[in-house]
């Protein structure tokens, strides 16, 4: 009787693990395109020069 219970428990355990659902998630990469205008670069360059001239010990 005990052997039958052990066998039944083993079969139940195998049956439960055989039906485990699998979830797969695919994530697509995100691509970001940025275009800087020459005017933006020039303005940033001027702002940095002004900041350095106001604070010479900054760097």
Residue frames relative to the residue before (quaternion, step in Angstrom):
aa qw qx qy qz dx dy dz
X 1.0000 0.0000 0.0000 0.0000 0.00 0.00 0.00
X 0.6625 0.5132 -0.3015 0.4547 3.55 0.96 -0.90
X 0.6378 0.5289 -0.3234 0.4571 3.59 1.00 -0.75
X 0.6317 0.5274 -0.3287 0.4633 3.57 1.07 -0.73
X 0.6537 0.5093 -0.3130 0.4641 3.60 1.00 -0.80
X 0.6464 0.5062 -0.3141 0.4766 3.57 1.01 -0.80
X 0.6525 0.5036 -0.3091 0.4745 3.57 0.97 -0.83
X 0.6518 0.5085 -0.3078 0.4711 3.59 0.98 -0.83
X 0.6468 0.5045 -0.3154 0.4772 3.60 0.98 -0.80
X 0.6451 0.5204 -0.3121 0.4643 3.59 1.01 -0.80
X 0.6671 0.4888 -0.2969 0.4774 3.59 0.93 -0.86
X 0.6312 0.5251 -0.3284 0.4670 3.57 1.04 -0.76
X 0.6539 0.5133 -0.3023 0.4664 3.57 0.96 -0.87
X 0.6540 0.4927 -0.3072 0.4849 3.59 0.95 -0.85
X 0.6570 0.5201 -0.3089 0.4498 3.59 0.96 -0.81
X 0.6710 0.4951 -0.2997 0.4635 3.57 1.00 -0.77
X 0.6925 0.4610 -0.2892 0.4736 3.58 0.96 -0.76
X 0.6130 0.5562 -0.3582 0.4319 3.60 1.13 -0.46
X 0.7304 0.4131 -0.2319 0.4920 3.61 1.13 -0.49
X 0.3172 0.7570 -0.5130 0.2513 3.59 1.09 0.58
X 0.3633 -0.7456 0.5081 0.2320 3.62 -0.66 1.02
X 0.2415 -0.7526 0.5981 0.1324 3.54 -1.18 0.70
X 0.1335 -0.7829 0.6055 0.0512 3.56 -0.86 1.01
X 0.0475 -0.7893 0.6122 -0.0026 3.57 -0.78 1.07
X 0.0872 -0.7881 0.6092 0.0143 3.54 -0.85 1.03
X 0.1514 -0.7778 0.6048 0.0798 3.55 -0.82 1.00
X 0.1431 -0.7841 0.6017 0.0519 3.53 -0.87 1.02
X 0.3041 -0.7551 0.5564 0.1666 3.55 -0.70 1.11
X 0.5005 -0.6524 0.4649 0.3281 3.61 -0.99 0.73
X 0.3536 -0.7174 0.5647 0.2035 3.54 -1.16 0.71
X 0.1214 -0.7865 0.6038 0.0446 3.55 -0.81 1.03
X 0.0919 -0.7888 0.6074 0.0198 3.53 -0.80 1.05
X 0.1613 -0.7792 0.6015 0.0706 3.53 -0.80 1.06
X 0.0272 -0.7882 0.6148 -0.0063 3.57 -0.90 0.93
X 0.1021 -0.7833 0.6118 0.0404 3.53 -0.95 0.89
X 0.1785 -0.7886 0.5829 0.0808 3.56 -0.66 1.14
X 0.3630 -0.7216 0.5545 0.2000 3.49 -0.94 0.93
X 0.5939 -0.5784 0.4173 0.3723 3.60 -1.12 0.61
X 0.6110 0.5574 -0.3468 0.4424 3.58 1.08 -0.68
X 0.6324 0.5252 -0.3275 0.4658 3.59 1.01 -0.80
X 0.6572 0.5048 -0.3096 0.4662 3.59 0.91 -0.86
X 0.6568 0.5111 -0.3070 0.4617 3.56 0.95 -0.88
X 0.6542 0.5055 -0.3115 0.4686 3.59 0.95 -0.85
X 0.6494 0.5029 -0.3201 0.4722 3.60 0.95 -0.81
X 0.6337 0.5301 -0.3257 0.4597 3.58 0.99 -0.83
X 0.6683 0.4880 -0.2995 0.4749 3.60 0.93 -0.86
X 0.6394 0.5240 -0.3259 0.4587 3.60 1.00 -0.78
X 0.6558 0.5006 -0.3101 0.4724 3.58 0.98 -0.81
X 0.6390 0.5171 -0.3262 0.4667 3.59 0.94 -0.80
X 0.6575 0.4992 -0.3098 0.4717 3.59 0.96 -0.84
X 0.6495 0.5152 -0.3181 0.4599 3.59 0.97 -0.80
X 0.6661 0.4870 -0.3050 0.4755 3.59 0.95 -0.84
X 0.6549 0.5051 -0.3311 0.4543 3.60 0.95 -0.73
X 0.6536 0.4924 -0.3146 0.4810 3.62 1.11 -0.63
X 0.7888 0.1740 -0.0705 0.5852 3.59 1.09 -0.74
X 0.1209 -0.8438 0.5170 0.0782 3.62 0.26 1.18
X 0.6960 0.4547 -0.2758 0.4825 3.64 1.12 -0.50
X 0.3373 0.7763 -0.4759 0.2389 3.57 1.27 0.30
X 0.7779 0.2570 -0.1497 0.5536 3.59 0.98 -0.80
